[in-house]
Amino acid sequence: MSDTSIDAVHPRFAKNTMFYNKGFRIALVQMTVGMDKSKNVAQAVKEIHKAKEGGAHIVALPECFNSPYGTKYFNEYAEEVPCGETSLALSKAAAEAQVFVVGGTVPERFGNKLYNTCTVWDNKGTLIAQHRKVHLFDIDIPNKITFKESEVLSPGDKLTVFEFNGAKIGLGICYDLRFAEMAHIMAKEGCGLLIYPGAFNMTTGPKHWELLGRGRATDQQLWVALVSPARDTTAGYVAWGHSTLVDPWGEVVAKLDEKPGTLIYDIDLSIVEEVRSSIPIRLQRRTDIYDTVRKN
Ligand SMILES: NC(=O)CC(=O)C(=O)O
């Protein structure tokens, strides 16, 4: 894998920016999450180092990887960013392994509020982005699943894009995946990849997880990575699993089943331009009759 000027591949990026010509290697870690926070964090750190051995440049963890997923747990497991136990461990792991870490999500305490928060660490261990779940998971499907994150969590109030070697990457968390406008704005701001740590369940997972991932990838013509915890049928909330990577054509290029594992794949950002120039919907939008704008 060699570095080259990004101009050769992606004219929209700034001059002299270096990035990986053939792309970069991403690892989606589908780990089991239990009741013991320190064990969960230690497991995540181990997986980050293993992914590095597998050649990964970016390692992404799942939603709620240090805590069981459930409103009754969030207060107990919450910690401050960036000085809590989990933040410190991710920062150290990113620096030691020299990889970028998209730190799934953790329950974050900020003042008297709790958020469902994704942190991003660069390969020196510096916090470079922090996304708080914007759309809280409040649903009621009779006789199937009722969940109300808003009982204990506050929603984030901004969209989050970070840079990796000149490439822009957008973040969303689980339920955020259902909101096409959010993905559209991140695409408009230059993202070639959207990463969604998420934990769909046994009702919505089989119906919508892959469909939504493919939908976002197809309508925004970019890469989409979905990272789930492994399925634990003894947990109060049973995650669907099936961490998935979708290319800008909308095709699933790699997918796990429900068991613990890590998906490793070389992302080629030049496919974004290939698809966008072949099917130029971005230039054909009728902004004279509709539009989608960022407000924050
Ligand atoms: N858990 C979530 O935030 C979202 C989810 O499970 C769904 O949208 O379905």
The ligand as a Gaussian input file, in Angstrom:
#p B3LYP/6-31G(d) Opt

LIG

0 1
 N      -30.972000       0.529000      18.540000
 C      -31.147000       1.539000      17.700000
 O      -30.723000       2.650000      17.965000
 C      -31.850000       1.389000      16.408000
 C      -32.583000       0.145000      16.085000
 O      -32.428000      -0.904000      16.674000
 C      -33.488000       0.257000      14.935000
 O      -33.572000       1.335000      14.332000
 O      -34.157000      -0.709000      14.612000

